[in-house]
Protein backbone atom coordinates (compact mmCIF):
# COMPACT_ATOMS: atom_id res chain seq x y z
CA UNK A 1 0.00 0.00 0.00
CA UNK A 2 1.56 3.32 -1.09
CA UNK A 3 1.52 6.60 0.84
CA UNK A 4 -1.38 8.00 -1.23
CA UNK A 5 -3.62 5.08 -0.31
CA UNK A 6 -2.65 5.37 3.36
CA UNK A 7 -3.47 9.11 3.38
CA UNK A 8 -6.78 8.50 1.59
CA UNK A 9 -7.75 5.76 4.05
CA UNK A 10 -6.81 8.02 6.99
CA UNK A 11 -9.01 10.84 5.67
CA UNK A 12 -11.99 8.57 5.03
CA UNK A 13 -11.81 6.77 8.37
CA UNK A 14 -11.19 9.89 10.45
CA UNK A 15 -14.55 11.71 10.41
CA UNK A 16 -13.25 14.75 12.28
CA UNK A 17 -10.46 15.35 9.76
CA UNK A 18 -12.97 14.85 6.94
CA UNK A 19 -15.27 17.42 8.58
CA UNK A 20 -12.41 19.94 8.83
CA UNK A 21 -11.55 19.32 5.18
CA UNK A 22 -15.13 19.99 4.13
CA UNK A 23 -15.12 23.25 6.16
CA UNK A 24 -11.86 24.26 4.46
CA UNK A 25 -13.33 23.67 1.00
CA UNK A 26 -16.46 25.66 1.91
CA UNK A 27 -14.28 28.53 3.17
CA UNK A 28 -12.22 28.52 -0.06
CA UNK A 29 -15.40 28.63 -2.15
CA UNK A 30 -16.75 31.55 -0.09
CA UNK A 31 -13.46 33.43 -0.56
CA UNK A 32 -13.52 32.85 -4.33
CA UNK A 33 -17.15 33.97 -4.67
CA UNK A 34 -16.37 37.07 -2.61
CA UNK A 35 -13.53 38.06 -4.93
CA UNK A 36 -15.70 37.66 -8.05
CA UNK A 37 -18.91 39.02 -6.52
CA UNK A 38 -19.33 41.47 -9.45
CA UNK A 39 -20.38 38.49 -11.59
CA UNK A 40 -23.54 38.15 -9.51
CA UNK A 41 -24.58 41.82 -9.85
CA UNK A 42 -27.25 41.09 -12.52
CA UNK A 43 -28.63 38.29 -10.34
CA UNK A 44 -28.73 40.67 -7.35
CA UNK A 45 -30.67 43.26 -9.37
CA UNK A 46 -33.09 40.56 -10.54
CA UNK A 47 -33.70 39.36 -6.97
CA UNK A 48 -34.29 42.93 -5.71
CA UNK A 49 -36.76 43.52 -8.54
CA UNK A 50 -38.87 40.40 -8.05
CA UNK A 51 -38.58 39.87 -4.28
CA UNK A 52 -41.27 42.40 -3.28
CA UNK A 53 -44.05 41.18 -5.65
CA UNK A 54 -43.19 37.57 -4.76
CA UNK A 55 -43.41 38.35 -1.02
CA UNK A 56 -46.76 40.11 -1.45
CA UNK A 57 -48.07 37.33 -3.68
CA UNK A 58 -46.96 34.70 -1.15
CA UNK A 59 -48.86 36.40 1.68
CA UNK A 60 -52.02 36.65 -0.44
CA UNK A 61 -51.53 33.08 -1.63
CA UNK A 62 -51.65 31.71 1.92
CA UNK A 63 -54.76 33.79 2.60
CA UNK A 64 -56.66 32.94 -0.59
CA UNK A 65 -55.48 29.39 -1.33
CA UNK A 66 -57.76 27.76 1.30
CA UNK A 67 -60.76 29.47 -0.37
CA UNK A 68 -59.68 28.25 -3.82
CA UNK A 69 -59.19 24.71 -2.46
CA UNK A 70 -62.65 24.82 -0.86
CA UNK A 71 -64.27 25.94 -4.12
CA UNK A 72 -62.33 23.26 -5.98
CA UNK A 73 -63.95 20.61 -3.74
CA UNK A 74 -67.29 21.84 -5.07
CA UNK A 75 -66.00 21.02 -8.58
CA UNK A 76 -65.33 24.62 -9.53
CA UNK A 77 -62.19 24.88 -11.64
CA UNK A 78 -59.30 26.73 -10.03
CA UNK A 79 -59.15 29.28 -12.84
CA UNK A 80 -62.81 30.22 -12.35
CA UNK A 81 -62.35 30.30 -8.54
CA UNK A 82 -59.39 32.65 -8.88
CA UNK A 83 -61.26 34.95 -11.27
CA UNK A 84 -64.24 35.01 -8.89
CA UNK A 85 -61.94 35.97 -6.00
CA UNK A 86 -60.36 38.70 -8.13
CA UNK A 87 -63.81 40.15 -8.87
CA UNK A 88 -64.71 40.11 -5.15
CA UNK A 89 -61.39 41.70 -4.17
CA UNK A 90 -61.78 44.44 -6.81
CA UNK A 91 -65.28 45.15 -5.50
CA UNK A 92 -64.08 45.37 -1.89
CA UNK A 93 -61.20 47.63 -2.87
CA UNK A 94 -63.63 49.88 -4.74
CA UNK A 95 -65.86 50.16 -1.67
CA UNK A 96 -62.85 50.95 0.54
CA UNK A 97 -61.53 53.59 -1.87
CA UNK A 98 -64.94 55.27 -2.22
CA UNK A 99 -66.05 55.22 1.43
CA UNK A 100 -63.08 54.71 3.78
CA UNK A 101 -60.14 56.42 2.06
CA UNK A 102 -61.67 59.96 2.03
CA UNK A 103 -62.43 59.70 5.76
CA UNK A 104 -58.89 58.52 6.57
CA UNK A 105 -57.43 61.14 4.24
CA UNK A 106 -59.13 63.92 6.23
CA UNK A 107 -57.79 62.48 9.49
CA UNK A 108 -54.27 62.12 8.05
CA UNK A 109 -54.21 65.69 6.73
CA UNK A 110 -55.52 67.02 10.04
CA UNK A 111 -52.92 65.03 12.01
CA UNK A 112 -50.09 66.15 9.69
CA UNK A 113 -51.20 69.77 10.13
CA UNK A 114 -51.44 69.60 13.91
CA UNK A 115 -48.52 67.27 14.61
CA UNK A 116 -45.85 70.06 14.70
CA UNK A 117 -47.94 71.88 17.32
CA UNK A 118 -48.22 68.65 19.32
CA UNK A 119 -44.44 68.29 19.21
CA UNK A 120 -43.97 71.90 20.37
CA UNK A 121 -46.38 71.34 23.25
CA UNK A 122 -44.42 68.24 24.28
CA UNK A 123 -41.16 70.21 24.08
CA UNK A 124 -42.66 72.97 26.25
CA UNK A 125 -43.91 70.41 28.75
CA UNK A 126 -40.46 68.79 28.81
CA UNK A 127 -38.78 72.16 29.44
CA UNK A 128 -41.19 72.89 32.27
CA UNK A 129 -40.41 69.52 33.83
CA UNK A 130 -36.65 69.98 33.36
CA UNK A 131 -36.83 73.43 34.98
CA UNK A 132 -38.86 72.29 37.98
CA UNK A 133 -37.48 72.36 41.50
CA UNK A 134 -37.64 68.58 41.84
CA UNK A 135 -35.49 68.06 38.73
CA UNK A 136 -33.02 70.71 39.92
CA UNK A 137 -32.62 68.92 43.25
CA UNK A 138 -32.22 65.57 41.45
CA UNK A 139 -29.65 67.15 39.13
CA UNK A 140 -27.56 68.33 42.07
CA UNK A 141 -27.85 64.98 43.83
CA UNK A 142 -26.98 62.84 40.80
CA UNK A 143 -24.50 65.38 39.35
CA UNK A 144 -26.23 65.44 35.94
CA UNK A 145 -25.56 68.33 33.56
CA UNK A 146 -29.00 68.81 32.00
CA UNK A 147 -28.00 71.55 29.47
CA UNK A 148 -25.27 69.31 28.05
CA UNK A 149 -27.71 66.42 27.90
CA UNK A 150 -30.29 68.55 26.03
CA UNK A 151 -27.56 69.80 23.68
CA UNK A 152 -26.47 66.25 22.84
CA UNK A 153 -30.06 65.22 22.18
CA UNK A 154 -30.53 68.26 19.90
CA UNK A 155 -27.40 67.34 17.94
CA UNK A 156 -28.66 63.79 17.43
CA UNK A 157 -32.08 65.06 16.32
CA UNK A 158 -30.39 67.42 13.83
CA UNK A 159 -28.37 64.55 12.39
CA UNK A 160 -31.51 62.43 12.06
CA UNK A 161 -33.34 65.26 10.25
CA UNK A 162 -30.39 65.76 7.87
CA UNK A 163 -30.26 62.05 7.09
CA UNK A 164 -34.02 62.15 6.51
CA UNK A 165 -33.62 64.81 3.82
CA UNK A 166 -30.88 62.73 2.22
CA UNK A 167 -33.17 59.71 2.31
CA UNK A 168 -35.92 61.34 0.24
CA UNK A 169 -34.39 59.90 -2.93
CA UNK A 170 -34.37 56.45 -1.36
CA UNK A 171 -38.01 56.88 -0.36
CA UNK A 172 -38.99 57.88 -3.91
CA UNK A 173 -37.19 54.79 -5.21
CA UNK A 174 -39.02 52.61 -2.70
CA UNK A 175 -42.39 54.06 -3.80
CA UNK A 176 -41.50 53.32 -7.41
CA UNK A 177 -40.59 49.73 -6.55
CA UNK A 178 -43.82 49.34 -4.57
CA UNK A 179 -45.98 50.61 -7.45
CA UNK A 180 -44.16 48.28 -9.85
CA UNK A 181 -44.77 45.40 -7.44
CA UNK A 182 -48.50 46.24 -7.30
CA UNK A 183 -48.68 46.06 -11.10
CA UNK A 184 -46.91 42.68 -11.23
CA UNK A 185 -48.69 41.26 -8.15
CA UNK A 186 -52.01 40.11 -9.77
CA UNK A 187 -50.18 38.10 -12.45
CA UNK A 188 -47.77 36.43 -10.01
CA UNK A 189 -50.61 35.65 -7.60
CA UNK A 190 -52.79 34.19 -10.39
CA UNK A 191 -50.19 31.65 -11.49
CA UNK A 192 -49.21 30.92 -7.89
CA UNK A 193 -52.81 30.07 -7.01
CA UNK A 194 -53.28 28.13 -10.25
CA UNK A 195 -50.09 26.04 -10.22
CA UNK A 196 -48.87 26.35 -6.62
CA UNK A 197 -49.64 22.70 -5.86
CA UNK A 198 -47.31 21.55 -8.63
CA UNK A 199 -44.32 23.54 -7.35
CA UNK A 200 -43.08 21.07 -4.66
CA UNK A 201 -43.19 18.13 -7.07
CA UNK A 202 -41.33 20.17 -9.68
CA UNK A 203 -38.60 21.08 -7.18
CA UNK A 204 -38.25 17.44 -6.09
CA UNK A 205 -37.39 16.38 -9.66
CA UNK A 206 -34.04 18.19 -9.28
CA UNK A 207 -33.11 16.24 -6.13
CA UNK A 208 -31.62 12.73 -5.92
CA UNK A 209 -34.27 10.03 -5.48
CA UNK A 210 -33.11 8.94 -1.96
CA UNK A 211 -33.53 12.52 -0.68
CA UNK A 212 -36.97 13.21 -2.12
CA UNK A 213 -39.12 11.83 0.71
CA UNK A 214 -37.17 13.69 3.39
CA UNK A 215 -37.11 16.87 1.31
CA UNK A 216 -40.87 16.66 0.76
CA UNK A 217 -41.38 16.38 4.54
CA UNK A 218 -39.21 19.49 5.04
CA UNK A 219 -41.16 21.48 2.43
CA UNK A 220 -44.47 20.35 3.90
CA UNK A 221 -43.43 21.43 7.40
CA UNK A 222 -42.10 24.77 6.10
CA UNK A 223 -45.38 25.37 4.25
CA UNK A 224 -47.36 24.64 7.42
CA UNK A 225 -45.21 26.96 9.55
CA UNK A 226 -45.41 29.86 7.09
CA UNK A 227 -49.16 29.50 6.51
CA UNK A 228 -49.90 29.34 10.25
CA UNK A 229 -47.76 32.41 10.91
CA UNK A 230 -49.09 34.57 8.08
CA UNK A 231 -52.77 33.80 8.64
CA UNK A 232 -52.47 33.97 12.40
CA UNK A 233 -50.50 37.22 12.47
CA UNK A 234 -52.91 38.98 10.11
CA UNK A 235 -55.92 37.89 12.18
CA UNK A 236 -54.18 38.97 15.41
CA UNK A 237 -53.29 42.36 13.89
CA UNK A 238 -56.90 42.84 12.75
CA UNK A 239 -58.18 42.03 16.27
CA UNK A 240 -55.69 44.46 17.83
CA UNK A 241 -56.83 47.21 15.45
CA UNK A 242 -60.49 46.63 16.35
CA UNK A 243 -59.78 46.56 20.10
CA UNK A 244 -57.64 49.71 19.89
CA UNK A 245 -60.37 51.51 17.93
CA UNK A 246 -63.02 50.56 20.51
CA UNK A 247 -60.72 51.65 23.36
CA UNK A 248 -59.82 54.96 21.71
CA UNK A 249 -63.48 55.70 21.02
CA UNK A 250 -64.43 54.94 24.65
CA UNK A 251 -61.81 57.33 26.06
CA UNK A 252 -62.51 59.97 23.38
CA UNK A 253 -58.99 60.11 21.88
CA UNK A 254 -58.61 62.17 18.70
CA UNK A 255 -57.85 60.38 15.42
CA UNK A 256 -59.09 57.06 16.83
CA UNK A 257 -59.55 55.45 13.39
CA UNK A 258 -56.12 56.46 12.09
CA UNK A 259 -54.30 55.49 15.28
CA UNK A 260 -56.09 52.11 15.38
CA UNK A 261 -55.13 51.50 11.75
CA UNK A 262 -51.48 52.29 12.56
CA UNK A 263 -51.67 49.88 15.51
CA UNK A 264 -53.08 47.13 13.29
CA UNK A 265 -50.36 47.49 10.65
CA UNK A 266 -47.45 47.74 13.08
CA UNK A 267 -48.72 44.73 15.06
CA UNK A 268 -47.61 42.55 12.15
CA UNK A 269 -44.17 42.78 13.83
CA UNK A 270 -44.51 40.81 17.10
CA UNK A 271 -43.52 42.45 20.42
CA UNK A 272 -41.88 45.53 18.81
CA UNK A 273 -44.90 46.59 16.72
CA UNK A 274 -47.18 47.59 19.62
CA UNK A 275 -44.41 49.73 21.13
CA UNK A 276 -44.04 51.58 17.82
CA UNK A 277 -47.82 51.96 17.42
CA UNK A 278 -48.34 53.59 20.81
CA UNK A 279 -45.88 56.46 20.15
CA UNK A 280 -48.15 58.83 18.13
CA UNK A 281 -51.07 58.06 20.44
CA UNK A 282 -48.88 58.94 23.46
CA UNK A 283 -47.95 62.31 21.95
CA UNK A 284 -51.60 63.19 21.31
CA UNK A 285 -52.65 62.00 24.78
CA UNK A 286 -49.86 63.97 26.53
CA UNK A 287 -50.88 67.16 24.75
CA UNK A 288 -54.59 66.57 25.46
CA UNK A 289 -54.42 66.09 29.24
CA UNK A 290 -52.78 63.96 31.96
CA UNK A 291 -56.12 62.17 32.43
CA UNK A 292 -56.17 61.24 28.73
CA UNK A 293 -52.62 59.90 29.06
CA UNK A 294 -53.70 57.73 32.00
CA UNK A 295 -56.74 56.48 30.04
CA UNK A 296 -54.52 55.66 27.03
CA UNK A 297 -52.12 53.65 29.20
CA UNK A 298 -55.06 51.70 30.63
CA UNK A 299 -56.47 50.97 27.15
CA UNK A 300 -53.08 49.94 25.76
CA UNK A 301 -52.40 47.67 28.76
CA UNK A 302 -55.82 46.00 28.55
CA UNK A 303 -55.48 45.39 24.79
CA UNK A 304 -52.00 43.89 25.22
CA UNK A 305 -53.23 41.64 28.02
CA UNK A 306 -56.22 40.46 25.96
CA UNK A 307 -53.99 39.87 22.94
CA UNK A 308 -51.29 38.07 24.89
CA UNK A 309 -53.54 35.92 27.08
CA UNK A 310 -56.50 35.13 24.81
CA UNK A 311 -56.16 36.14 21.14
CA UNK A 312 -52.63 34.98 20.25
CA UNK A 313 -52.78 31.65 22.14
CA UNK A 314 -56.09 30.80 20.45
CA UNK A 315 -55.19 31.93 16.92
CA UNK A 316 -51.42 31.46 16.74
CA UNK A 317 -51.23 28.64 19.29
CA UNK A 318 -47.76 27.34 19.97
CA UNK A 319 -47.14 25.91 16.52
CA UNK A 320 -43.90 27.78 15.85
CA UNK A 321 -42.40 26.81 19.24
CA UNK A 322 -40.25 29.95 19.39
CA UNK A 323 -39.46 31.58 22.74
CA UNK A 324 -40.41 35.29 23.00
CA UNK A 325 -36.83 36.29 23.86
CA UNK A 326 -35.61 34.46 20.76
CA UNK A 327 -38.18 36.33 18.65
CA UNK A 328 -36.99 39.70 20.00
CA UNK A 329 -33.32 38.91 19.28
CA UNK A 330 -34.17 37.59 15.81
CA UNK A 331 -36.18 40.74 14.96
CA UNK A 332 -33.44 43.09 16.19
CA UNK A 333 -30.71 41.19 14.31
CA UNK A 334 -32.72 40.97 11.09
CA UNK A 335 -33.59 44.67 11.36
CA UNK A 336 -29.92 45.66 11.64
CA UNK A 337 -28.98 43.42 8.72
CA UNK A 338 -31.86 43.96 6.27
CA UNK A 339 -33.86 46.96 7.55
CA UNK A 340 -37.66 47.03 7.50
CA UNK A 341 -37.90 43.98 5.23
CA UNK A 342 -35.76 42.04 7.70
CA UNK A 343 -38.03 43.01 10.60
CA UNK A 344 -41.14 41.82 8.74
CA UNK A 345 -39.57 38.55 7.54
CA UNK A 346 -37.59 37.81 10.71
CA UNK A 347 -39.99 35.40 12.42
CA UNK A 348 -41.16 33.37 9.37
CA UNK A 349 -37.57 33.29 8.10
CA UNK A 350 -36.36 31.98 11.45
CA UNK A 351 -39.16 29.38 11.45
CA UNK A 352 -38.06 28.15 8.00
CA UNK A 353 -34.39 27.98 9.01
CA UNK A 354 -35.35 26.18 12.21
CA UNK A 355 -37.23 23.48 10.27
CA UNK A 356 -34.29 23.01 7.88
CA UNK A 357 -31.74 22.93 10.71
CA UNK A 358 -33.85 20.43 12.70
CA UNK A 359 -34.12 18.02 9.77
CA UNK A 360 -30.41 18.38 8.95
CA UNK A 361 -29.54 17.58 12.55
CA UNK A 362 -31.80 14.53 12.52
CA UNK A 363 -30.18 13.42 9.27
CA UNK A 364 -26.69 13.79 10.76
CA UNK A 365 -27.77 11.87 13.87
CA UNK A 366 -28.98 8.99 11.73
CA UNK A 367 -25.75 8.92 9.71
CA UNK A 368 -23.23 9.46 12.51
CA UNK A 369 -22.06 7.19 15.32
CA UNK A 370 -21.45 10.17 17.63
CA UNK A 371 -25.06 10.23 18.91
CA UNK A 372 -25.49 6.52 19.49
CA UNK A 373 -25.76 5.72 23.17
CA UNK A 374 -23.52 3.03 24.57
CA UNK A 375 -25.36 -0.17 25.50
Buried (B, 14 or more C-beta within 10 A) or exposed (E): EEEEEEEEEEEEEEEEEEEEEEEEEEEEEEEEEEEEEEEEEEEEEEEEBBBBBBBBBBBBBBBBBEBBEEBBEEEEEBEEBBEBBBEEBEEEEEEEEEEEEEEBEEBBEEBEEBEEEBEEBBEEEEEEEBEEEEBEEEBEEEEEEEEEEEEEEEEEEEEEEEEEEEEEEEEEEEEEBEEEBEEBBBEBBBEBBBEBEEEBEEEBEEEEEEEBEBBBEBBEBBBEBBBBBBBBBBBBBBBBBBBBBEBBEEBEBBBBBBBBBBBBBBBBBBBBBBEBBBEBBBBBBBBBEEEBBEBBEEBBEEBBEBBEEEBBEEBBEEEBEBEEEEBBEBBBEBBEEBEEBBBBBBBBBBBBEBBBEEBEEEEEEEEEEEEEEEE
